Amino acid sequence: MSFHTLAIGMIVGFIGAQKLGASRRTMLIGTGIVFAGQIAIIATLAGAHAGFDAWWLSPARAVVGIGMGITMAPFFDIVLGAATQSGASCSVRARSL
């Protein structure tokens, strides 16, 4: 249940990525935010004690989700923008075999 914050963070990240624009720089920013969220998860787990609850990870998961959203939103524009018409036709022929 505490993974809801990850999903909500991804939605926020997608919206934020639209404001930053589709660029490799935006993807790098998102990756840095994911890294910071992972460090926060490690720090939370390192400080856990007997009364630990999974919900304590929610803020860090939200940060990871925001970073993932910022990273993935421009990813499709960049990858599909690099595809050529001949490359697209090759994949269609491969599927029909």
Secondary structure, DSSP 8 states (H G I E B T S, - for coil): -TTHHHHHHHHHHHHHHHHH-SSHHHHHHHHHHHHHHHHHHHHHHHT--TT--GGGGHHHHHHHHHHHHHHHHHHHHHHHHH--HHHHHHHHHHHH-
